[in-house]
Every structure is written in structure tokens, then in C-alpha cells.
């Protein structure tokens, strides 16, 4: 591919920032805009891109010039965005992120990871294992791999010299159909952005475009597909969830929870399909430190653990809550709905999930729906959701700000509790988790 000049609209988002970095590392000239830059603010991701060499601008159309070969957008960018209007007027191609990524990796042997849950962690695990096993792959992920984060890298990209490329592909906007991978993995299948029947039809279409499909047990059951060879099995002992490797060893991961064991099994299934050393892969898995905002430990204060997680749909929330409960007295969770549309479409399923999850002294705090701008229909609000939970007897409280949430948690949390923050999109969630650890340290004397 000849050197191009690319502008990425909404470059602060995790998927778009990863694409911008991938373009840059592939040798292209890259610029990007974001609404946050309109307000003169820089997120940690934007700061890393700036250090990397991506030129950052306000999202007002000024960056769209005749020098551009393409403007790249995501489904979240609306048609009246100034940059799209400027590109249309100048007859500059406007590419969807998925098509841009498909073009970028067209010469690679692509391994694509999809599913309604777990795909980001599985993509990161596979990418990490391939680097540890010496294959030097290219990886473009929808989350930050802990080992790859540094001041001039987003953490979502590894750009090696090998011919394998591992990518996360998205079902939420059906853009996974832009890809025709050599090998694909299907992690789980459930109703999320679409009803179950439509979701299954979408993944069936994706499978038909894949040279080989590995459907993990949870997905295989729903789709009626065979389960591939997985050279290990899940175990649970006094140390928690782990893996029984094929050579008889019992190993534990650095990431808690049964769902992360299933993610690890998916990564091992790929290694087996590629005929790589499974003992070496298992050993490498024990060193993997995880994905940013995937049940990430923000810290421990006064015997209280604070986790931050990207969970936003029923399946992810259930997995995170169950993992957080292991080894603690109770879970005090806080959740921010990531959009009005998802809250409305998943309202009953989310009520069912939280009604089942909360036991004993558990409590849930719900923040206002996150609104990133644009045109939306505010069909349901967070207070209405809390009222529906309370009507079912679920101990839930609506809090209208992080300040009020902090007051509740610092006044309520006791040694042995786990505080679990959940939600997508809102950049304040991980910042609040770190702040909360400091607040708990200040408000409580250390445990002897």
C-alpha cells in the first residue's frame, strides 16, 4: 500500500485511536480530531497519540483539505459532522473504520475475534501469546493491553513484522462483515445490540466469510456448531479459577473470574489451530496482565478492593459481578448506562440480571445515562431504571453525580468489600476508580 494521508474523525475513541496508531505504524501520515479537542481538553489516549506523532485538531472541518486521501469515520459519527460535510464537498473518500482496517490488513493472514462478550480480552490474549511465541504479529484491538501501554502508544496496537494479524471485529454495527478472515473466533452469542435471532443470523453470515471458524462452547451451544479442540480445561480450587493444561499442570491467571478462564481457553484454541506449542502458550498466559478496564484492579484501600470494568450489557455485567464477588464479603457496584438506546432496548434484561446478581448485603448505585452528544431519543432515564429495580426488591440507589457516589461509597464500604465500577464510553469511570482508592485511603486508617 502506497503512503497515504489519513484523517480520523473521533480519534479519541478506543477503536479509532487504535486505527490511527495502526495507520501511523504502517507508515502513513495521520491526523485526527475529537470533540474533546473542541473544548481544549486532552484525554490520556489523545496525549499518547500526540506523542506518537498523530496531528490533533478540533472537529470543525479545518483538517479536511485536498491533501487527504481519505477521511475515516465510525458509525457513531453523524452525517452532519463538519468533517463529513467538508469531505463530501471536496470529494474526498469517506471510509468506515471497518473498511479502512480491512484495507490496511489486506496483505495479512487475518485472525478475527468476534462475539457479544469477551472479544477484546481474547484478542489481547491471542496477540500477546503470538508475540511471546515469537511470531511478531500485527494486532489491532478494541482495548488496551497492559503490556503495550506506554507514553507514545495507545496500548491497543502491536505492529510486528510477521504476516499474522489479529483484530477485534464489531457486531454492534454489523461492520464485522467487512472482513474475510483466514481464521475467526466466536466467543459468545446473546441478545445485545440486536434481538437474538438477528444476532445469530449476523454471526452466521460472518462465519460464511471465514476460512475457518472456532466457536467457543458458549457460542457453539447457541449457534448449534461443533466445539473445536481446546487443549486445556477450566478448574476451580482453593486459589480460585484456573486452567488444567494438557500436560497435567494446574495454572492460574492474573485476571480473576470464570469468564477470563473461558477467554484463555479461546486463546489456546487458536494456538492449537496454528500448531503452536501449547505448554509455552499456557506458561505465557500466566504472565499476561490483562486489558485496561476489563476487571482492572484500580487499587486496595483499607482492605477494600476497587475494580473498574467495561461491562455494559447483561452478559458482561453478570460475568464481572460474579468474578468480583469471589473472596469478598459483599459487592458494592456502580454502573453508568452507556446510552439511551441500549438502556431502552435492554431495560428488562438488565433488570433481570441485577435482580439475580445482588445477594446478601450487595448494593447497586446507578449514575445518569452517559450522553456523548448528537441526536438521541431519551426513551428511558436512569432514575426510571432504579425505580424498576427497587420495585423488584433490589437494593439500588440513583446518584446524580460522581461526587454523591463517592460520598455514598466512602460512608458505606467496609474492609472485605469489593467496589465494582462498570460502564462503557464514559472516560470518567476509570478516573473515578483511581480517585476512589485515594479517597478511601484518606477517609480510613490503614488496617493493622
N, C-alpha and C positions, 0 to 999 in steps of 0.2 A: 504494500500500500504506500503510495507517494505521501510525502509530508503534507499535512493539511492544517488549516487554521479553523479551529472549532470554538464555538461559544456555547457554554452550558447554562441554560436558564434554570434557576433554582438550585444552584450548585452547593448550597449548604446542606441539602438533604443527604441522607446516608447513601442512597443509591446513586444520586447524581454526583456526589463528591467522589465516590469510587470510580465512576466512569471518567470523570475529569482527570483523576490521577492515572488511570489506565491509559488514556489518550496521551498524557504527558510522558509517561514512561515508555510508551511506544514510539516517541519521537515527534509528536505533533505539537503545534503551537496551540495553547489552550487558554481561554479566558472564561470567566463565569460571573453570574450575577445572582443576587439573592435579596429577598425582601428585607432581611435583617440589615443588609448593607444600606438600604434606603434610609434606615434610621441611624446610620453611622455606627452600628454595632458589629462585633466580630465574635462568632462562636469559636470554641476550640477547634472545630473542624475547619472553619474558614481560616483561622490562623495557620493551621498546618498547610492548607493549600497555598496560602500566600508564601510561606517559607519554601514550599516545594517549587514555586515558580509560576503558579497559575495567577494570571492577572485578574483582579477582582473589581467589579464595578457595580453601581446601583442598577436596579432593574427598571430603567426608564427608556430603553431603546438606544441609548447612545453608543453601546458596544456593537450594535449590528451595523457593520459597514460593508462596503463592496469587497473588502479583503477576505471576508468569511467564506469558507467552503460549505459550512452547514451550521445551523442553529439546532441544538439538541434540547428537547423538552421531555417532560414526563406527563403522565395522564393528569397529574394534579395542576398543571399549568393551563389556565383557561384561554380561550381563543381571543379574548380582548386584551391579553397581556401586551404591553407596549413592544416587547421584543418580537413577538409573533407578528404583530401588525407591521413592524418595520421590516421584518424578513420577507413577508408576503409582498410588500410594496417594492422591495428591491429584488424580488425573485430569487431569494436565497433559499436553498432547500431547508425545510424544517423536518428533522428526524425525531421519531420517538426514541426514547432511551434504549428500548429493547432492540430496535432495528440497528441503531448505532453500535451497540455492543456486539450484535451478531456479525456486522461487517468487520468490526475490529478483530474478532477472533476467528474469522472465516478460514484462515490457513491452519488452525489448530485442530487437534483431536479434542473435541469438547465433551466434558463430563458436566451434565446439567442437573442441578438439585432442585426439586420442587416438592410441593405438599402444603397443606394448610398449617402445619406446625413443624418446627424443628429444622427447617431447611437452612436457616442461617448458621446454626451451630454445626450441622452436618457438613455444610460447605466449608466452614472454617476448619473442622477436624480433618476432612479429606485433604484440603490444601496443605495444612500443617504436616500431616503424615507424609505426603508426597515430597515435601521439602526435606523432612527428616530422613527419608529413604533415598535421597539423592537424585530425584527426578527433576528438580528445579522447574516446577510448573509455573504457569500463569494462573492467578486466582483473582476473581472479582466477586466480592461478597456483599451481602446486604447488612453486614455488621462488622464491628471492629474486632479483629483477632488480637488478643492481648500481646502476643509475642511480636506483632508487627507494628504496634503503635510507637511512634517517636515524633519529635517536634516537626519533622518535614515529611510526614506520611500519615495518611488518614487512618491506617490500620486495617482498611477493608481490601487492600490490594497487595498482592505479591506478584512481581513481574519477572519471572525467571526466563531462562533461555531454552527450556525444554519445549517439546511440541504438545504436551498435555495442557489443557486449560480447564479449570474448574470454576463454574459460575452458578450463582443462585438465580433462578428464574421465577417470575412472579405470576401467580394465578389471579391476583386481585383485579387486574385489568385485562386478563387473558393474553398478556404480552408474551407469555411463555411460548406461544405458538409462532413466535418469530424465529425460533431455534430448531435445528435439526441435529441434535447431538449424537455422537457415536455411542455414548453410554449415558443413561439417565437414572436418577434415583427418585422414587416417590415415597416420602416419609409417612405422611398421614393424610387421610381424606375425610373431611367433615364439612358441614354447612358453615360458611363464614361470610364471604362476600356474596355468595350465591346460595340458593337452595341446594340440597344435597344432590338431587337428580342432575341439575345443571353443572354442579361441580364435578360429578363423576363423568359426565359427557366431555367436559373440558379436559380432564386428565386422560381420558381415553383417546381423545384427539392428539394430545401431546405424546402419548405412548406410541401412536401410529407413526409419528415423525422421528422416533428414536431408533437408533440401530439396535440397542438392547436396553431393556427396562429392568431395574431392580426394584421391586415393590416390597417395602418392609412389611413385617407382619400386620401392623395396624392398618396400613393401606391395602394390603392384599386381601384382608378379610372383607373390607367394604367393596373393593373392586372385583372380587371373585378371581384373583390372579394367584399364580403359584408363588410361594416364598423362595427366594434364591438361597443359595448356600451361604450361611453366616458362620464363620469359623470360631465362634465363641457363644456363650450363653449368659444370661443375667443371673446374678446371685445376690442374696442378702444375708449378711452375717452381723456380728455384733458391731462391726465398723460401719455398717450401712450398705448401700447398694454398690455392687461391683461387677466384675466380669470373671467368668471361668473360661480361661483360654483353652484352646485345643490341646496344648501340651500339659494340661493339668494345673497350671498356675492359677492362683486367685489374685486378681489385681483390683485396685480401687482407683477411681478417677479423682481429680482435684475438684470437679464440679459435682455438687450434690444432686440427688434425686434419681428416681427410676427412669424418668424421661431422658436424662442425659446418658444413661446406660444404653437405652434404645438408640439414641443418636450415635453413640460409639459403635454399636453393632452395625449400623448402616455404613459407617466409615470403613469398618473392617470388611464388610461385604464387597465394597468397591475395591479394596486392596486385594481381596481374594480373586475378584473378577479380572484384575490386572496381573495376576500371578506374582504378586509381591510377597516378601517374607512376612508372614503373619506374626511370628514371635517378635520381630523387630517393630512391627506396627503396633502391637499391643504394648510393648515397652515404651514406645514413643507417646502413646495415648496417656500414659501415666504422668508425662511431663507437660501435657497440654493444659494451659492455664485458663482457657475458656474464651468467651466472647463478651465484649463490653455490653452491659445491660441485659445479659442473659443469666439471671440469678447471680448477679455480681455482688460480692460481699463489699459493701461500702466501708464497713468497719465494725468494731466491737467497742461498746462503751458501758462500763458498769455492769458487765455480764449480760448485756443486751446486744443481740446481733441485728444489723441493719443490712437488708438486701435491696437491690434495685433490679427491676426486671421489665422487659419489653412487653410482657403479657397484656393482651388486649381482647382476645376472643375467648369464648368459654373453654376450649380445649387447652389453650396456653395458660389461662388463669388457674385452671384445675391442677395442671402439672406443677406450676410454680408454688401454689399454696401447699400442696401435698409435700413437695420437697422441703419447703421452708418449715413445715411442722416437725420434721424429723429431729428428734433430740431437743425439743424446746417445750416450755410449759404451755404456751399459747401463741397464736399468731395475731398480731395487730396489723392489719393490712390497710393500705390506702391505694386508691385506684382513680385514675383520671380517664374518663371515656375519651377516645381519640377522635371523635367526630359525631355529628348529629345523625348522619345516615347510619353508621354502624350501630349506634345506641338504639335507634328505632328498629332496625331490622333484626337485631339480636336481643331485643329487650326481654322477651320471655325466656330465651335460652340462658341469658346472663342471670336472670332471677333464679332460675332453676339451679344453675351452677353454684352461686353463692349460698343458696338455701341448703345445698348438700354439703358444702365445704366447711362452713363455720360450725365448730363444735366447742363444747366447754366454755372457756372464757374468751374465745376468739371475738374479734370485733373488726368491722369494716368501716373505713372513712371514705367518702366519695367526694371528689373535687368537681368543680364545674367542667362541663364539656370543653375540650380543647378546640379552639377556633383559630385556624391559620389564615383566615381571610377568604375572600371570594364569595360566590353566591351559594348559599345553602338554605335548606328548609329546616327550620328549628322545630322539628316534629315532636321531639321529646327532650326534656331537660333533666339534669342530674337530680334535682330535688324530687321529681316525679319518680325516678328510679328508686331512690332511697325510701320513699313512701311505700312503694310496692314491696320492697324487701321487708320493711317494718310490719306491713300487713300480714306477711308470712311468718312473723316472729323472729326474723333475722336481726341480730344486733348491729345496726348500721346507723351512721350519722353523716349528714351532709355538712361539709365545711366549705366555705366560700373563698378561702384563700390559704396559701401555704403558711402564713403567719398563724392563723387559727389552728390549722392542722398541727403545727409544731407545738402549740400550747397544749392541745389535747394529748399528743403522744408523750411529751415530756412529763405531763402530770399523771399519766396512766401506766406507762411502761415500767415493768419490774424486772429485776435480774432473772434470767432464764427465758425471757420473752424473745420472740423474733419479730422485728418490724419489717414488713414487706411492701415496698413501693412497686406499683405496676402501672403500665400505660405506654402507648406509643406516641410518637411525634413531638410531644412537648419537651423541649430541651431543658426545662427547669427541673424535670423529675430527677435525673442523676445528680444535678447540682444540689437539689434539696436533700437527697440521701446523704451526701457528704456533709452538708451543713447540719443535718440531724445528728450525725455521730458527734460532731463538735458540740452541739447544743446539749446532748446527753452527758457528755464529759464535763461540761461546765456546771450543769444542774445537779449532778450526782457525785458524791465522793467515790473514789475508787474502791472496788471490792478488795478486802484484805486477802 
